[in-house]
Amino acid sequence: MSSATLINLSYIVASVLFILGLKMLGRQATARRGNLVSAVGMLIAVVVTLLDKQVVNFTWIVTGLVIGTVAGVICARVVKMTSMPEMVALLNGFGGLASLLVGWAEYGKIRAFGWERYLAEFAGSPVFTGTVIFLAVLIGGVTFTGSVYAFAKLAGLVSGKPVLFRGQHLVNGLLLVLTAAGGGVAIFAGDPTWVLAGFTTYLVVSLVLGWTFVMPIGGGDMPVVISFLNSLSGLAACAAGFVITNNVLIVAGCLVGTSGVILSAIMCKAMNRSLTNVLFSGFGSGVVPGGAEAGGEGAIQGELKPISPEDTFAVLEAARQVVIIPGYGMAVSQAQHQVRELADLLEQNGAEVRFAIHPVAGRMPGHMNVLLAEASVPYEQLVEMDAINPMMPTMDVAIVIGANDVVNPAAARDKSSPIYGMPIINAHEARTVICLKRGKGTGFSGIENQLFLLPNTRMLYGDAKAALQGVVGEFKSIAAA
Ligand code: NAP
């Protein structure tokens, strides 16, 4: 068997392992193994690539390996679960930068060798090679600066608010035209000076485009943007794979590209918004028109009725069917361990406890699942929205912990509400609803929630962790008495 066949067979094995790993990541029970399977695939791909290409000098490779390993180990140990979106944003950004550098290096080779010698040594055609270099640099550049900006928004280094200005779409459109023009000149001009001018133009403008693309998108939509940028980093890697004719890079790039798009689509569907709405509408930039808040359809008259931890205990002690609905506030407060403790106490008291999980509760897909898993909540207790909703009328108590939009009944009945049509967990159908939040703060969408005004709703005010500690303390003191 020739070495080329052996290499391509190894690449096929690596690709199959990537696909199997991805499939296994879809279920909590197999996710860890899926990660390992994909990592083994990547190891095979890297080792075979290093053996395939005649590496002139291993010093840079070993240096990169050491720096990467140290950075990876530190990140794995230090970065908190709640900071995963920021971490993924940076990883996407570096993926994009790597593809940009691959394209740039290949362009440098062409400049140094001249087209004739380059084509004789590396095959291809000027149009094909020029186009894939253009794509690797353009998509990589947009992904890099876009991801760094998304990271800065999420980490609070810059304002999370959408930055909007008059003629923004026109400016972005012009930048795109400029990039395409630069690409056209670089691919077709032939004259080295013009090729350099075209290349420099699209390199610089792609970096600016990433920035201006993320600018008008609000911090709350960053998870969708990050998953979209993840998809772009895959496409950039795919283009880089064509640049250096590496099959496994092309396959891996396609897998990342498609899974990123699928994840973005899942999130958009769960919010009942289109991807174009998320990317271009400037959602969250100001006052939200309409809605029950403004006296829209189905507006409920009522007042907020506070409840103390002692009275909350009295309600919960008598409950037999309890559903806990966590949201972004649980993540902010890091109350997952207290939630688990309360659930355990309720079960010891004879109640059946379930956790209702909304697909976009929190600020990233699987946000609640990750936090509850960290607190060792048994996976079987988690029930998805579609499964829990038919059971809601049979629930004695629904405890809403820092969730707001995902339990807002306006989404189901107020056509003028900006979140109309977003599927929600029907907390309002439970016999009693206890909502834990700090005050009158709105959710991500910025609209009022009439759930809080219903006759059967009580508000347990305060930071979720502290409020839960109060209720848990009541349970413990009664047990000790
Ligand atoms: P939410 O609508 O953002 O509401 C969170 C609530 O938590 C707020 O009303 C806030 O009220 C309360 N809160 C904040 N800190 C708290 C603390 N320390 N203790 C107690 N309460 C606290 O959250 P959600 O119901 O989870 O909805 C998620 C939203 O994010 C949806 O609109 C969704 O579309 C959007 N989104 C999600 C994703 C995703 O992938 N998960 C992606 C993009 C967008 P107070 O200020 O009064 O405390």
Residues whose N, C-alpha, C, O or C-beta is under 5 A from the ligand:
A	BS01	NAP	G220 D221 P223 V224 M267 M271 G327 Y328 G329 V332 S333 P359 V360 A361 G362 R363 M364 P365 G402 A403 N404 D405 V406 L436 K437 R438 G439 K440 G441 T442 G443 F444 S445 G462 D463 A464
